[in-house]
Amino acid sequence: QVHLVESGGGLVQAGDSLRLSCVASGRAYHVGWFRQAPDKEREFVAGITSTGSQPFYADSVKGRFTISRDTAKNTIFLQMDSLKPEDTAIYSCAASEVTWKKNRQLYDYWGQGIQVTVSS
């Protein structure tokens, strides 16, 4: 069993930065960040392995977002720079034994999610 808790969301202006954190209890799993905007499907944002390697990004955030992991604290970070209004969504972290990439059906545990709002 894994319990995931996100923090760090909020309201910012376009061009600003935010850093999201995901604290995971239990043993280390691969972790992905996903987001869901109003009236849209949940989409993959970024993922990282259980050892903190091989970061993987959606094309829409590549070059602006950076995922990292503090393995000692089992905390996963999502640094979001150059934020755009279209980044507005509820962001959730999720844990998987088999993937850190796009297939959300392969993620077994999910956090509650946290709101990120980017104003223009």
DSSP file with accessible surface (Angstrom, degrees, kcal/mol):
  #  RESIDUE AA STRUCTURE BP1 BP2  ACC     N-H-->O    O-->H-N    N-H-->O    O-->H-N    TCO  KAPPA ALPHA  PHI   PSI    X-CA   Y-CA   Z-CA
    1    1 A Q              0   0  181      0, 0.0     2,-0.4     0, 0.0    26,-0.2   0.000 360.0 360.0 360.0 138.3    0.0    0.0    0.0
    2    2 A V        -     0   0    8     24,-0.1     2,-0.5    93,-0.1   108,-0.1  -0.988 360.0-158.7-128.5 135.1    1.2    3.5   -0.9
    3    3 A H        -     0   0  125     -2,-0.4    22,-2.4    22,-0.2     2,-0.4  -0.968  12.2-165.5-114.3 128.4   -0.2    6.8    0.4
    4    4 A L  E     -A   24   0A   5     -2,-0.5   108,-0.5   106,-0.3     2,-0.4  -0.949   6.9-174.7-119.8 133.4    0.6    9.9   -1.7
    5    5 A V  E     -A   23   0A  72     18,-1.9    18,-2.6    -2,-0.4     2,-0.3  -0.982   9.2-156.7-131.7 121.2    0.2   13.5   -0.6
    6    6 A E  E     +A   22   0A  18     -2,-0.4     2,-0.3    16,-0.2    16,-0.2  -0.640  17.2 165.9 -93.8 152.8    0.7   16.5   -2.9
    7    7 A S  E     +A   21   0A  57     14,-2.1    14,-2.7    -2,-0.3   107,-0.1  -0.964  40.8  66.7-153.2 166.0    1.5   20.0   -1.9
    8    8 A G        +     0   0   35     -2,-0.3    11,-0.3     1,-0.2    -1,-0.0   0.412  62.1 132.9 104.1  -0.1    2.7   23.2   -3.5
    9    9 A G        +     0   0   28     12,-0.1     2,-0.3     9,-0.1   107,-0.2  -0.090  20.8 121.2 -74.6 179.9   -0.1   24.2   -5.7
   10   10 A G  E     -d  116   0B  31    105,-1.0   107,-2.8   104,-0.1     2,-0.5  -0.982  59.3 -52.1 159.3-167.2   -1.7   27.7   -5.9
   11   11 A L  E     +d  117   0B 129     -2,-0.3     2,-0.3   105,-0.2   107,-0.2  -0.923  55.3 159.2-108.8 124.6   -2.5   30.7   -8.1
   12   12 A V  E     -d  118   0B  20    105,-2.7   107,-2.9    -2,-0.5     2,-0.2  -0.869  36.5-106.0-135.1 171.5    0.3   32.3  -10.1
   13   13 A Q  E >   -d  119   0B 125     -2,-0.3     3,-2.3   105,-0.2    70,-0.2  -0.629  50.4 -79.7 -96.7 159.5    0.6   34.5  -13.2
   14   14 A A  T 3  S+     0   0   48    105,-2.5    70,-0.2     1,-0.3    -1,-0.1  -0.294 119.5  27.8 -55.9 135.7    1.7   33.4  -16.6
   15   15 A G  T 3  S+     0   0   51     68,-3.1    67,-0.6     1,-0.3    -1,-0.3   0.193  97.4 116.0  95.0 -16.4    5.5   33.1  -16.7
   16   16 A D    <   -     0   0   73     -3,-2.3    67,-2.3    67,-0.2    -1,-0.3  -0.178  58.3-124.4 -77.3 177.5    5.8   32.3  -13.0
   17   17 A S        -     0   0   60     64,-0.2     2,-0.3    65,-0.2    64,-0.2  -0.882  21.4-178.1-123.9 155.1    7.1   29.1  -11.5
   18   18 A L  E     - B   0  80A  30     62,-2.2    62,-3.5    -2,-0.3     2,-0.5  -0.978  15.4-147.1-143.7 151.2    5.7   26.6   -8.9
   19   19 A R  E     - B   0  79A 130    -11,-0.3     2,-0.3    -2,-0.3    60,-0.2  -0.977  13.5-160.3-122.8 119.3    7.2   23.5   -7.4
   20   20 A L  E     - B   0  78A   0     58,-2.7    58,-2.5    -2,-0.5     2,-0.4  -0.715   5.5-157.2 -92.4 146.0    4.9   20.6   -6.5
   21   21 A S  E     -AB   7  77A  20    -14,-2.7   -14,-2.1    -2,-0.3     2,-0.4  -0.947   8.2-166.0-122.2 147.5    5.8   18.0   -4.0
   22   22 A a  E     -AB   6  76A   0     54,-2.2    54,-2.7    -2,-0.4     2,-0.6  -0.956   8.1-160.7-132.5 110.7    4.5   14.4   -3.7
   23   23 A V  E     -AB   5  75A  70    -18,-2.6   -18,-1.9    -2,-0.4     2,-0.5  -0.836  10.5-161.6 -94.8 125.6    5.4   12.6   -0.5
   24   24 A A  E     -A    4   0A   8     50,-2.6   -20,-0.2    -2,-0.6     2,-0.2  -0.905   4.0-152.5-111.4 132.5    5.0    8.9   -0.7
   25   25 A S        +     0   0   55    -22,-2.4   -22,-0.2    -2,-0.5    49,-0.0  -0.531  61.2  22.0 -91.4 165.3    4.7    6.5    2.2
   26   26 A G  S    S-     0   0   55     -2,-0.2   -24,-0.1   -24,-0.1     3,-0.1  -0.262 108.9 -14.7  77.4-164.7    5.8    2.9    2.0
   27   27 A R  S    S-     0   0  140    -26,-0.2     2,-0.3     1,-0.1    -2,-0.0  -0.209  83.0 -84.8 -74.7 166.3    8.4    1.4   -0.4
   28   28 A A        +     0   0   44    -26,-0.0     2,-0.3    43,-0.0    -1,-0.1  -0.517  49.0 174.5 -78.5 130.3    9.5    3.2   -3.5
   29   29 A Y        -     0   0   15     -2,-0.3    68,-0.2    20,-0.1     2,-0.1  -0.819  43.0 -87.8-118.0 167.2    7.5    2.9   -6.6
   30   30 A H  E     -E   96   0B  34     66,-2.0    66,-2.6    -2,-0.3     2,-0.4  -0.506  51.6-151.1 -66.8 147.4    7.8    4.6  -10.0
   31   31 A V  E     -EF  95  48B   1     17,-2.5    17,-2.6    64,-0.2     2,-0.3  -0.978  16.4-172.7-132.4 138.7    5.9    7.9   -9.9
   32   32 A G  E     -EF  94  47B   0     62,-2.5    62,-2.4    -2,-0.4     2,-0.5  -0.931  17.1-138.8-123.6 150.7    4.1    9.9  -12.5
   33   33 A W  E     +EF  93  46B   0     13,-3.8    12,-3.0    -2,-0.3    13,-1.5  -0.934  25.9 178.8-103.9 135.5    2.5   13.3  -12.4
   34   34 A F  E     -EF  92  44B   1     58,-3.2    58,-2.7    -2,-0.5     2,-0.3  -0.861   9.5-158.3-127.0 163.6   -0.8   13.8  -14.2
   35   35 A R  E     -EF  91  43B  13      8,-2.5     8,-3.3    -2,-0.3     2,-0.4  -0.988   5.3-161.5-143.8 153.1   -3.2   16.7  -14.6
   36   36 A Q  E     -E   90   0B  83     54,-2.0    54,-2.4    -2,-0.3     6,-0.2  -0.959   7.1-162.8-138.4 117.8   -6.8   17.2  -15.3
   37   37 A A    >   -     0   0   24      4,-0.4     3,-2.0    -2,-0.4    52,-0.1  -0.564  46.1 -72.9 -90.1 160.2   -8.3   20.5  -16.6
   38   38 A P  T 3  S+     0   0  101      0, 0.0    -1,-0.1     0, 0.0     3,-0.1  -0.262 118.4   2.8 -55.6 133.2  -12.0   21.2  -16.4
   39   39 A D  T 3  S+     0   0  175      1,-0.2     2,-0.3    -3,-0.1    -2,-0.0   0.684 113.5 104.2  63.4  21.3  -14.0   19.2  -19.0
   40   40 A K  S <  S-     0   0  143     -3,-2.0    -1,-0.2     3,-0.0     2,-0.1  -0.915  75.0-102.4-127.3 159.5  -10.8   17.4  -20.2
   41   41 A E        -     0   0  148     -2,-0.3    -4,-0.4     1,-0.1     2,-0.2  -0.407  46.8 -92.8 -74.8 154.6   -9.4   14.0  -19.7
   42   42 A R        -     0   0   72     -6,-0.2     2,-0.4    -2,-0.1    -6,-0.2  -0.474  50.3-163.0 -64.5 135.9   -6.6   13.3  -17.2
   43   43 A E  E     -F   35   0B  85     -8,-3.3    -8,-2.5    -2,-0.2     2,-0.2  -0.934  20.4-108.0-129.0 149.5   -3.3   13.6  -19.0
   44   44 A F  E     +F   34   0B  14     -2,-0.4   -10,-0.2   -10,-0.2     3,-0.1  -0.463  32.7 172.4 -69.7 141.6    0.2   12.5  -18.3
   45   45 A V  E     -     0   0B   0    -12,-3.0    13,-2.5     1,-0.4     2,-0.3   0.732  58.4 -26.7-114.6 -55.3    2.7   15.2  -17.4
   46   46 A A  E     -FG  33  57B   0    -13,-1.5   -13,-3.8    11,-0.2    -1,-0.4  -0.984  52.4-163.5-162.1 155.7    6.0   13.6  -16.3
   47   47 A G  E     -FG  32  56B   0      9,-2.4     9,-2.3    -2,-0.3     2,-0.3  -0.971   2.0-169.3-146.7 159.9    7.3   10.5  -14.6
   48   48 A I  E     -F   31   0B   4    -17,-2.6   -17,-2.5    -2,-0.3     6,-0.2  -0.990  28.0-106.1-149.0 150.7   10.4    9.2  -12.9
   49   49 A T    >   -     0   0    6      4,-2.3     3,-1.7    -2,-0.3   -20,-0.1  -0.197  37.7-100.9 -75.4 172.0   11.6    5.8  -11.8
   50   50 A S  T 3  S+     0   0   35      1,-0.3    -1,-0.1   -22,-0.1   -21,-0.1   0.739 124.6  49.9 -64.0 -23.1   11.7    4.4   -8.2
   51   51 A T  T 3  S-     0   0  101      2,-0.1    -1,-0.3   -23,-0.1    20,-0.1   0.379 121.4-105.3 -96.6   2.8   15.4    5.2   -8.1
   52   52 A G  S <  S+     0   0   30     -3,-1.7    17,-0.2     1,-0.3     2,-0.2   0.732  80.9 116.3  84.3  23.2   15.1    8.7   -9.4
   53   53 A S        +     0   0   44      1,-0.2    -4,-2.3    15,-0.1    -1,-0.3  -0.616  48.4  36.2-116.7 177.3   16.3    8.1  -12.9
   54   54 A Q        -     0   0  122     -2,-0.2    -1,-0.2    -6,-0.2    -7,-0.1   0.881  68.9-156.9  50.5  55.7   15.0    8.3  -16.5
   55   55 A P        -     0   0   66      0, 0.0     2,-0.4     0, 0.0    -7,-0.2  -0.314   8.5-163.4 -59.9 143.5   12.7   11.3  -16.3
   56   56 A F  E     -G   47   0B  63     -9,-2.3    -9,-2.4    44,-0.2     2,-0.3  -0.997   5.1-166.8-135.9 137.5   10.1   11.2  -19.0
   57   57 A Y  E     -G   46   0B  41     -2,-0.4   -11,-0.2   -11,-0.2     2,-0.2  -0.916  25.1-115.4-129.7 150.8    7.9   14.2  -20.1
   58   58 A A    >>  -     0   0   10    -13,-2.5     3,-1.6    -2,-0.3     4,-1.2  -0.517  37.2-117.5 -71.4 148.7    4.8   14.9  -22.1
   59   59 A D  T 34 S+     0   0  122      1,-0.3     3,-0.3     2,-0.2    -1,-0.1   0.846 111.2  64.7 -58.8 -31.9    5.7   17.0  -25.2
   60   60 A S  T 34 S+     0   0   56      1,-0.2    -1,-0.3     3,-0.0   -15,-0.1   0.692 114.0  29.4 -68.2 -18.4    3.5   19.9  -23.9
   61   61 A V  T X> S+     0   0    0     -3,-1.6     3,-2.4   -16,-0.2     4,-2.3   0.467  84.5 127.8-119.2  -4.9    5.8   20.4  -20.8
   62   62 A K  T 3< S+     0   0  120     -4,-1.2     4,-0.1    -3,-0.3   -16,-0.0  -0.287  81.0  16.5 -59.3 131.2    9.2   19.4  -22.1
   63   63 A G  T 34 S+     0   0   82      2,-0.5    -1,-0.3     1,-0.1     3,-0.1   0.248 125.9  58.3  89.3 -13.4   11.7   22.1  -21.5
   64   64 A R  T <4 S+     0   0   28     -3,-2.4    17,-2.2     1,-0.2     2,-0.3   0.689  99.4  52.7-114.7 -34.6    9.5   23.9  -19.0
   65   65 A F  E  <  -C   80   0A   3     -4,-2.3    -2,-0.5    15,-0.2     2,-0.4  -0.829  60.8-165.5-107.9 147.0    8.9   21.2  -16.3
   66   66 A T  E     -C   79   0A  72     13,-2.6    13,-3.2    -2,-0.3     2,-0.4  -0.992   4.5-157.9-133.1 126.2   11.4   19.2  -14.4
   67   67 A I  E     +C   78   0A   6     -2,-0.4     2,-0.3    11,-0.2    11,-0.2  -0.820  21.6 162.6-101.7 140.4   10.7   16.1  -12.4
   68   68 A S  E     -C   77   0A  52      9,-2.0     9,-2.6    -2,-0.4     2,-0.4  -0.939  22.1-141.8-148.5 172.5   13.1   14.9   -9.7
   69   69 A R  E     -C   76   0A  30     -2,-0.3     2,-0.8     7,-0.2     7,-0.2  -0.997  11.4-152.2-147.1 133.5   13.2   12.7   -6.6
   70   70 A D  E  >> -C   75   0A  51      5,-3.0     5,-1.8    -2,-0.4     4,-0.8  -0.900  18.8-171.3 -99.4 100.4   14.7   12.7   -3.2
   71   71 A T  T  45S+     0   0   87     -2,-0.8     3,-0.3     1,-0.2    -1,-0.2   0.835  80.2  59.4 -68.1 -30.3   15.0    9.0   -2.6
   72   72 A A  T  45S+     0   0   93      1,-0.2    -1,-0.2    -3,-0.1    -2,-0.0   0.868 118.5  30.5 -64.8 -35.2   15.9    9.4    1.0
   73   73 A K  T  45S-     0   0  150     -3,-0.4   -49,-0.2     2,-0.2    -1,-0.2   0.398 103.4-128.9-102.0   0.7   12.7   11.2    1.8
   74   74 A N  T  <5 +     0   0   19     -4,-0.8   -50,-2.6    -3,-0.3     2,-0.4   0.911  60.6 143.1  47.9  49.4   10.7    9.3   -0.9
   75   75 A T  E   < -BC  23  70A  14     -5,-1.8    -5,-3.0   -52,-0.2     2,-0.4  -0.970  38.6-156.2-122.4 135.1    9.5   12.7   -2.2
   76   76 A I  E     -BC  22  69A   0    -54,-2.7   -54,-2.2    -2,-0.4     2,-0.3  -0.931  10.7-158.2-114.7 133.7    9.0   13.5   -5.8
   77   77 A F  E     -BC  21  68A  30     -9,-2.6    -9,-2.0    -2,-0.4     2,-0.5  -0.831  12.2-161.8-112.9 148.7    9.1   17.1   -7.1
   78   78 A L  E     -BC  20  67A   0    -58,-2.5   -58,-2.7    -2,-0.3     2,-0.6  -0.927  10.9-162.1-128.4 103.3    7.7   18.7  -10.2
   79   79 A Q  E     -BC  19  66A  57    -13,-3.2   -13,-2.6    -2,-0.5     2,-0.6  -0.795   8.7-165.7 -85.1 121.4    9.4   22.0  -10.9
   80   80 A M  E     +BC  18  65A   0    -62,-3.5   -62,-2.2    -2,-0.6     2,-0.3  -0.943  10.9 175.3-116.7 113.1    7.1   24.0  -13.3
   81   81 A D        +     0   0   55    -17,-2.2   -64,-0.2    -2,-0.6   -65,-0.1  -0.746  59.9  22.1-111.8 162.8    8.7   27.0  -15.0
   82   82 A S  S    S-     0   0   69    -67,-0.6    -1,-0.2    -2,-0.3   -65,-0.2   0.906  85.0-159.5  49.0  49.2    7.3   29.4  -17.6
   83   83 A L        -     0   0    2    -67,-2.3   -68,-3.1    -3,-0.3   -67,-0.2  -0.246   7.6-158.8 -65.3 146.4    3.8   28.5  -16.6
   84   84 A K    >   -     0   0   86    -70,-0.2     3,-2.5   -69,-0.1     4,-0.3  -0.870  31.8-109.9-120.8 156.9    1.0   29.1  -19.1
   85   85 A P  G >  S+     0   0   50      0, 0.0     3,-1.9     0, 0.0    33,-0.4   0.850 117.4  63.5 -55.3 -32.6   -2.8   29.5  -18.6
   86   86 A E  G 3  S+     0   0  125      1,-0.3   -49,-0.1    31,-0.1    -3,-0.0   0.559  88.5  69.5 -71.8  -6.2   -3.2   26.2  -20.3
   87   87 A D  G <  S+     0   0    1     -3,-2.5    -1,-0.3    31,-0.1     2,-0.2   0.523  70.9 120.7 -83.0  -6.3   -1.3   24.5  -17.5
   88   88 A T    <   +     0   0   35     -3,-1.9     2,-0.3    -4,-0.3    29,-0.2  -0.412  41.1 106.3 -61.6 124.7   -4.2   25.2  -15.2
   89   89 A A  E    S- H   0 116B   2     27,-2.1    27,-2.5    -2,-0.2     2,-0.6  -0.965  76.1 -78.4-177.7 171.7   -5.5   21.9  -13.8
   90   90 A I  E     -EH  36 115B  76    -54,-2.4   -54,-2.0    -2,-0.3     2,-0.5  -0.874  48.6-150.5 -89.5 124.2   -5.7   19.7  -10.8
   91   91 A Y  E     -EH  35 114B   0     23,-3.3    23,-2.1    -2,-0.6     2,-0.4  -0.851  17.1-179.4-102.3 132.9   -2.3   17.9  -10.6
   92   92 A S  E     -E   34   0B   5    -58,-2.7   -58,-3.2    -2,-0.5     2,-0.3  -0.972  18.8-142.7-129.7 144.3   -2.0   14.4   -9.1
   93   93 A a  E     -E   33   0B   0     -2,-0.4    18,-2.5   -60,-0.2     2,-0.3  -0.778  21.3-171.0-101.0 153.0    0.9   12.1   -8.4
   94   94 A A  E     -EI  32 110B   0    -62,-2.4   -62,-2.5    -2,-0.3     2,-0.4  -0.984  12.9-138.0-144.2 150.3    0.5    8.4   -8.9
   95   95 A A  E     +EI  31 109B   1     14,-2.5    13,-2.1    -2,-0.3    14,-1.6  -0.888  19.9 176.3-117.0 142.8    2.6    5.3   -8.2
   96   96 A S  E     -E   30   0B   0    -66,-2.6   -66,-2.0    -2,-0.4    11,-0.1  -0.993  30.0-150.0-142.2 148.6    3.2    2.2  -10.3
   97   97 A E  S    S+     0   0  107      9,-0.4    10,-0.1    -2,-0.3    -1,-0.1   0.655 100.2  33.1 -85.2 -18.4    5.2   -0.9  -10.0
   98   98 A V  S    S+     0   0   97      8,-0.5     2,-0.3     1,-0.2    -1,-0.1   0.585 116.0  26.1-119.3 -13.7    5.6   -1.2  -13.8
   99   99 A T        -     0   0   19      7,-0.2    -3,-0.2   -69,-0.1    -1,-0.2  -0.986  29.3-172.3-149.7 159.3    5.8    2.2  -15.4
  100  100 A W  S    S+     0   0   39     -2,-0.3   -44,-0.2   -53,-0.1   -67,-0.2   0.040  73.8  83.8-132.2  22.1    6.6    5.9  -15.1
  101  101 A K  S    S-     0   0   83      2,-0.1   -55,-0.1   -69,-0.1   -56,-0.1  -0.188  95.9 -59.1-117.0-153.9    5.2    6.8  -18.4
  102  102 A K  S    S+     0   0  119     -2,-0.1     2,-1.2     1,-0.1   -58,-0.1   0.678  89.7 100.6 -72.3 -26.3    1.9    7.7  -20.0
  103  103 A N    >   -     0   0   75      1,-0.2     3,-1.9     2,-0.1     4,-0.1  -0.408  46.3-175.0 -71.2  97.1   -0.4    4.7  -19.5
  104  104 A R  G >  S+     0   0   81     -2,-1.2     3,-1.6     1,-0.3    -1,-0.2   0.751  76.4  70.6 -68.3 -20.2   -2.5    5.8  -16.5
  105  105 A Q  G 3  S+     0   0  138      1,-0.3    -1,-0.3    -3,-0.1    -2,-0.1   0.697  92.5  60.0 -66.7 -17.6   -4.2    2.4  -16.3
  106  106 A L  G <  S+     0   0   72     -3,-1.9     2,-0.5   -10,-0.0    -8,-0.5   0.413  82.7  96.4 -91.2   1.8   -0.9    1.0  -15.0
  107  107 A Y    <   -     0   0   10     -3,-1.6   -11,-0.2    -4,-0.1     3,-0.1  -0.814  50.8-174.4 -94.3 130.9   -0.8    3.3  -12.0
  108  108 A D        +     0   0   88    -13,-2.1     2,-0.4    -2,-0.5   -12,-0.2   0.735  63.6  43.6 -97.5 -28.5   -2.2    1.7   -8.8
  109  109 A Y  E     -I   95   0B  53    -14,-1.6   -14,-2.5  -108,-0.0     2,-0.4  -0.976  62.9-171.5-128.0 140.1   -2.1    4.4   -6.3
  110  110 A W  E     -I   94   0B  78     -2,-0.4  -106,-0.3   -16,-0.2   -16,-0.2  -0.959  17.2-132.2-132.2 144.5   -3.2    8.1   -6.6
  111  111 A G        -     0   0   10    -18,-2.5  -106,-0.2    -2,-0.4     3,-0.1  -0.313  35.6-104.3 -80.9 175.2   -3.0   11.2   -4.5
  112  112 A Q        -     0   0  182   -108,-0.5  -107,-0.1     1,-0.1    -1,-0.1   0.742  60.3-123.8 -73.8 -25.4   -5.9   13.5   -3.9
  113  113 A G        -     0   0   22    -20,-0.1     2,-0.3     2,-0.0   -21,-0.2  -0.024  15.7-125.3  97.0 157.1   -4.6   16.1   -6.3
  114  114 A I  E     - H   0  91B  36    -23,-2.1   -23,-3.3  -107,-0.1     2,-0.3  -0.998  21.6-113.4-143.9 142.3   -3.8   19.8   -5.9
  115  115 A Q  E     - H   0  90B  88     -2,-0.3  -105,-1.0   -25,-0.2     2,-0.4  -0.585  25.3-175.3 -82.1 134.1   -5.1   22.8   -7.8
  116  116 A V  E     -dH  10  89B   0    -27,-2.5   -27,-2.1    -2,-0.3     2,-0.5  -0.998   6.1-175.5-123.5 123.8   -2.7   24.8  -10.0
  117  117 A T  E     -d   11   0B  49   -107,-2.8  -105,-2.7    -2,-0.4     2,-0.6  -0.986   7.1-168.3-124.6 126.7   -4.2   28.0  -11.6
  118  118 A V  E     -d   12   0B   6     -2,-0.5     2,-0.3   -33,-0.4  -105,-0.2  -0.958  10.6-155.8-116.4 116.3   -2.2   30.2  -14.0
  119  119 A S  E      d   13   0B  44   -107,-2.9  -105,-2.5    -2,-0.6    -2,-0.0  -0.630 360.0 360.0 -91.6 150.9   -3.7   33.5  -14.8
  120  120 A S              0   0  135     -2,-0.3    -1,-0.1  -107,-0.2   -36,-0.0  -0.343 360.0 360.0 -90.0 360.0   -3.0   35.4  -18.0
